[in-house]
Amino acid sequence: MQLIWLRSDLRVLDNTALSAAGEQGPTVALWLVSPQQWRNHDDAPCKIDFWLRNLALLEKQLASLNIPLLVRDADTWDQAPDVLLKVCQEYQIQALHLNEEYGVNETRRDQAVSDRLTREGIAVHSYLDQLLFKPGSILTRSGGYFQVFGQFRKVCHERLHLSPPALQRPPTPQQALEITSDKIPAQVPGFAVPPASLRNLWPAGEDEANARLQRFIDESVDDYQEQRDFPAVAGTSQLSPYLSAGVISPRQCLHRALAHNYGEFDSGNSGLVTWINELLWREFYKHILVGYPRVSRNRAFRQETEALPWRDAPEDLKAWKEGRTGFPIIDAAMRQLLATGWMHNRLRMIVAMFLTKNLLIDWREGERFFMRHLIDGDLAANNGGWQWSASTGTDAVPYFRLFNPISQSRRFDSKGHFIKQWLPELADSDEKNVHNPVPQDGLFATSDYPQPIVDLSSSRLRALSTYKDVLTKQVEEPSFDRPYCPTCLDYRCQQRFGTCTGRKTTGRR
């Protein structure tokens, strides 16, 4: 008997571990409910609900293949080895099959499970599935992980031209087993069920994911390069929740794109080429997660930026979270996030740069808030995006580059359609004042909308001065005779006798 452990791979089609398990013999599927672990990771209630809704549909698809789906509790991942061993012993499992996940805690969990089951004579097989390339297979000439996306993309294109990753063969029904599937929980304690208005925006299931992909290819991808920056336009695929939960695979996305672009990765349809590059950005941040595990531990990729003196400004942070900053594009974006569990990518950059530079608030505050509300919350992409905007990450925007939210608003929402959708108090504003509704010579003001919480000009100068003071100082570089501390991942830590003397950051939050 074979066991597939489902995690971020909630689909039947193109599921590497499921296909491999089915080829080895009769298969049973397993899902673990881990509420405390999910809380530790700041996973959003709407994301947990999305998982459960997809799992309910997946159970029906597996049933059509005569594969029963078991549900077990493992409040934290350190309980996973015992829970999995018990399931394996109960059903005489010969081998466990799982698709790789990345991040410090995920890696530790899977290694602990593998060690435990292997000692009991149960084989464990892991597979590349949520990425196009295995981390560690795309390296620089010196053998390190790429830190610049353009260089990483070039090597990916070379590999894709040589051998695009193949889709897995669809599984076929197996002989029925005398094992009954468990009931899929409708809710996990501690995670509220989101309103119907949010759930309706994100229907569950592989059919929905594939329909969205096909609709995007047919209707929007040709203009993707030009339209993807305009939040009032349906110019993006909105597949990120489905990719994050594994309801659709990056291979499926890539193959559908190539079929529409005559097999080309870097020429032909400019919209498709741009979209494929976005898939590779997702890939890039996953590889960074593996190559530089400190980013899983709440640490900056650029270690010298840990010295930045972030402001302790709870009222400003609260206003940002609630969409009350007095800058319409910022507030509309934050209200979109709160209402839908999603935010347009251009807006993610604008609000992140505003928080970290204009307000000079630690990027970790924003990263955490996003994870607690995003239906597509993904550690690698979310961390990568926030550190890019804060100029603390790999291949990040230079510290002296600050988006002006008013200029960004006028450029990418010129008529204010997006702003008016989410800020009804500005619905009657004209196209000029909707981007900056403050009194000007006493001619315009609105009593229903807050005044700006910060002056853009002076806050910009403050950010430039703060970053310059830190980043222009000489920073000690790591050396081969002074390795990174395995506990705090800081080369400056003077580790002695297994004791970390630096700042411990066990876990990824």
N, C-alpha and C positions, 0 to 999 in steps of 0.2 A: 504494500500500500504506500502511495506517495502523498505527501502533504505540501500544499502551496500556502505560504503565509502571505496574505494580501496586506499591502500597506498603501503606498502612493501609486497604485497600479490597478485602479478599480474599473477594469474592462476585461472583456473576453478576447477581442480581436487584437492581434499584434502584442500579445502578452508573453514575453519570453519565458518566464518561469512557468506559467500555465502550460504553454506548449511543450516545454521540456518534461514537465511532470507527466503530462498525458502520454508522452511517448514511452515513458518508463513503466507505466502500469496504472491500475485503478487509482483515482485521485480524490482527495478530500481537501477542501479549502478552509482556511481559518482567518478570522479577524479578531484582533485584540482591542478591547475597550480600555483606554488608559487615561482617565480624566485628569489625574494629578500631573502626569507627564505633560499632557496638553496644556494645562494651566501653567506649568513651569516654562513652557515654550511660548506662552502668550498667544496661543491659537485662538482665533476669534470664534464666538458662538455661531456666527453664520457659516463659518468654514466647517465646523463640526457637523452642523445641520446638513450642509451640502454633502459631506462624506456619507452621512447616514441615508440621505435620500438616494444617492448613487448606489450605495450598498444594497438597498432594498430592491432596486432594479437589477443589480448584478446578481443577486440571489436567484431571481427568476431566470435570468440567462443561464446561470450555472445549472439550475434545475433542468433546463431543456437539454443539457449535456449529461444529466444524471450525476452531477458533481454536488454533493451536499456541502453547505456552508455552515461551519461552526463558529460560534461567538463565545469568547472567553474574556474574563476580567483580568487585567494586569495593571493595577492602578498606576504604577511607575514601571519603567522599563527594566529595573533591576529584578523585577518579578518574572520577566519574560522567560528566562531559561527554565525555571521550575514549571511554569504553566505549559510551555511547549513540550517539555519532557513528559509531563503527565498525559497530554493529548497523544503524543507518539506511543506511549505505553498502552494507553487505552485502546487505540485502534491499530496496533501492531504496524506502526509506520516504519518503513525501511529507510526513507530518505526525505529530507526537508528541502523544498525549493523556494528560493526567494530572489526578488529583484533588488539590486543594490540601492541603498540610500546613502546620503552623504551628510557630513556634519559630525562633530565630536561625539555627541551622545548616541547618534544612530550607529556610528562605527563601533563604539564600545558595546552597545546592545547586541549587535549582530555577532561580534567576536565572542561575547560571553555565551550566547546561544550556541554558536558553533562549537565552542570548547566543551560545553556541557553535553550536548548531544553526541559529539564524536566520542567522548569518553564512554558513552553507553552503547557504542556500536551503531549509531544512527548517522548516516551520511548527510552532509549539508552541502548544497550546491547553490551558488549565487551567480547572478547573471547581470550583464549590462542591459539596461532597459530604458531608464528615463533620460538617457543621454545618447548622442550619436557616437561619441568617442569616449573610451574609458579614460578617466583621469589618470595621468601619468603616461599616456600614449601620445600626447601633443606637448612636446617639450622644446626648449631652446637648444641650440647647438651645444651649449655647456651642460645640458641635462637638467635645467631648472624649469619650473612652471612659468609660462608667459605672464608678464605683468602689463603688457600693452595689447589692447584688443586688436588693433590693426594687424599686428604680427601674428597673433593667434588665429585670426580669421584667414589670413593668407595660407597658413599651413592646413587649416581645415578645408579650404577650397581645394588645395592640392590633393588631400586625401579623398575628398568626395569625388573628384574627377577620376581618381584611380579606381575607387570601389565604394559606391554609395551603400550604406547599410541596408540590408534586405529586410523586408517585412516577414513576420512569422506566419507560417501556415495556419489557417483557421483550425481550431480544435474540432474534433468530431465527437459525437456522443459515445460515451462508454457504457458498459453494462451497468444496469441499476444496482446500487448498493443498498444494503439493509441498514442505512444510516439516515436519520432524519435531520434536516437542516434546523438550526436554531432560529428563533424569532429575532428579527433585526430590531433593536431598540429604536423607538421614535424620538427619544431625547436622552441626552447624557446629563446626569446630575451636575449642577454647577454651570451648565451652558444653556442659556435661555433660547427658546425657539424664536427665530426672527419673524418679523411680521410677514404676512402674505405678500405684501407689495414687494418686499425684497426677494422672497422665494420665487415669485413669478418671473422676476428678471433673469433668474438662473435655473431653468428647468434641468432636472437631472437626466443622466443616461447617455450611453454611447451614441444612440440615434441622434440626440440633440447636438452632441459635440460634433459629429460628422456632418450634420445638416448645417451647422454654423460655419464649419470649415468650407463646405462646398458653396454656401451662399457668399462667403467672403471672396472666394476665388472667382466666382461668376460675376459678382456685382461690384466689388470694391477694390480688389487688389491692383487693378490696372492704374488706379489713381492713388494708391496707398502712399507713395512717396510724397505727393503733394497734400493729401488730405489728413494724414495721420496726426498732424499737430493741432488740428482744430477740434476742440472738445464739443462743439455744438453739432459736429458732423459725424455720422456713423461711418467713420473711415478706418476703423481698426477691426481686427477679427473678434475681439472680446472672447478669446479662447483661453486666457490665462487661468481661470479657475479650473477648467477641464484639464489643462496640462499639469497644473499643480497637483491635482488629485489623481492624475494618471487615467482619466476617463478617455483621453486620447493620447497617442504617443507622438513624440517629435518626429519619429520615422514616418508616421502616417501623414503628418503635416508636410514634411519634406517631399515625400513621393507625390502628394497631390499638387504641390507647387511645381515640381519638375515636370509633371505631366502637362501642366498648363504653359510651361515655358520651354518646351521642346528639349527637355533634359539639361538646360543650362543653369548654372549656379551664379555666375557673375557677369552675364550678358543677356541681351534680349529684353524682356519685360522689366523695366526699371522698378516698378512697384513690387514685383515678385522678388527681384534681387534684394531690394531693401528689406522685405519681410523675412527672407531667408537669413539675412544678417541679424535681424532681431532674434531669430531662433538661436543663432550662434552667440549672441550676447548672453542669452540664458545659459548656454553651454559654458561660456567663459566664466561666469560667476560660480557655477558649480565646480569647475576645475580649481578656481581660486579657493573655494571652501576646503578642498582636499589638500591643495598644495601649501596653504597658509592657514592652518587650523586656528590660529589666534582670532580670526574673524568670527569663528563659532563661539568664542569665549567672551564676546562683548568687548573686544579690543579693536583698536584702530589698525588698519593695514599699515599705514605709515606711522611707525611707532613714535616719531618725534612729535606728532600732533597730539599725543596723550598729554602734553604739557600745556595745551591751550586752556586758558582760564575762562571756562564757560560761565555765563551768568546764571545765578540762582534767581529766577524771575517767575515765581509761580502764577502770578496774575496774568502775565503775558502768555505763558504756556497755556493757561486755561482758556484765554481768549482765542488763541490759535486752535486749540482742540475743538472749541464750540463754534468756530466760524464767526468770530466777533472782532476781527482785527481792524476793521475799517478799510480794508483793501478788498474790493468786491471779488476779484478773481481768486484770491486766497480763500475768502469765506465761502464762495460758491463751491469751490473744489472740496473743502472740508465738509460741507453739508452734503455734497454728493457722496462722499465716503461714508458718512454716518447713515445715510438713507439707503444706499445700494450695496455697501460692502466692497466697492470698487472705485477707482479713480483713474481718469485718463492719464496716460504716461507723461504728457507734457506738463500737466498740472502737478503730478508728483514731483517733478523737478522744481517747479516754481515754488510750491509750498515748502519743500525741503530746504531750498536755498534761503528762503525768507526766514525760516526758523533758525537755521544754523548760522546765518551771517547777519541779517538785519536785526534779529533778536539775540544772536550770539548765545543760543541755548544748545546744549549738548545734543548731537545727532542721535544719541541713544534714546533720548526721550521721544523723538519723532519716530524712530524705528520701532520702538516698543508700542507706541500708540497705533501705528499702522498695522502691526501684526495683530493687535487686539480687535481690529475692525475689518481687515481685508478678507474677503472670501477666497482670494487667490494668494493669501499670505504664504510666502516661500522664503525661508531663511536666506538662501544665497542671493536671490534677486533683490529682496528687500534690503538686505544689508549692503549689497553692492550699490544699489541706487542711492541709498542714504549717504554712504561714504563717498560716492562720486560727487554728490551735491555739496557735501561738507568739506571737500578737498582733503579728506583723510584717507581715501581709499586708493585702490589700484587704478591706474590710468584715469585719475580723477580730473575734474575741471580745475584749472589753476585757481589758487585762493583769491586772486585779484579779480576774478570774473564773477560778478554778481548779477543775477537777473533782476531787472527792475520790474516789479509786478504790474505796474501801470502800463509800462511799455509792452510787456508781454501780453497783457490783456487787450490792448489796442491792436496788437499785431495778429493775435490768434483768435480773438472773439470780437472782431471790429464792431459789429452791430449790437453786441451785448446779449445775444440770444441765450448763450449758456448762463451768463450771470443772472438774467431775468428769470430763467427757469428755476434757479435754486435760491434766488433772493427776491421773493415777491415784493418786499418793501421798496425795491428799485424798479419795479415793473413799468412805472410811468416815466422813468428817466430817459432823456434823449441819448443819442449815440455818443455824444461828447462826454456828458457828465456821468454816464453809467459806469465808467471806468475809474472815476475819481470823485465821488460825490461829497466834496467838502466845499464850504463856503468860498466863493471867489468874488472878491469885491462886493460881497453882500448880495450877489445876484442869485446864488443857488445854495440850497442846503436842504437836507431832509432830516426830520426829527426822528424817523423810525430806524435810521441806520447809524451805527456808532462812528465816532471820529477815529482816525487812524491812531493806533497805539504806539507808533514810533515814527520818527521823521526819517524818510528814506535816505536823504543826503547825509545827515550826521551819523546815522547807523551804518551806512556804507563805509564812511571814513573810519569809524570805530572798528569795524570788522577788518579793514585793510591794515590798520595799525596793529591790531591784536595778532593777526596771523603773521604779519611781517616780523614782529618782535620774536615770535617763537620759531618760525621757519628759517629765519636767516642766521640763527645761532648755530654754532658748530655742534653737531650731534655725533656722539660716539657711534661708530659703526660696529656691527657684530664681526667677530673674527672666527676663524676655524678652531682656534684653541679656546674659544669661549662660547660654547654652544648655547642654544636657547634652553631655558629651564623647561622641562616637560610639564611642570605644574602650572606656571603662570605664563609660559611662552614669552618670557622677556629675557633677552640676552644679558641685561644688566643685573639680573638676579644672581646673587652669590649663593648658589645652592651648596649646602654642606650636609653630608650624611643623610641625604634623602629628605631634608626639610627645606621647604620653599620659604625664602625670606622676603619675597616680593608680594605683590597684591594677588591673592588667589582669586581665580575666576573659574571655579569648577562649574561645569554646565555651560549652556550657551546663552544664558541670560543673567 
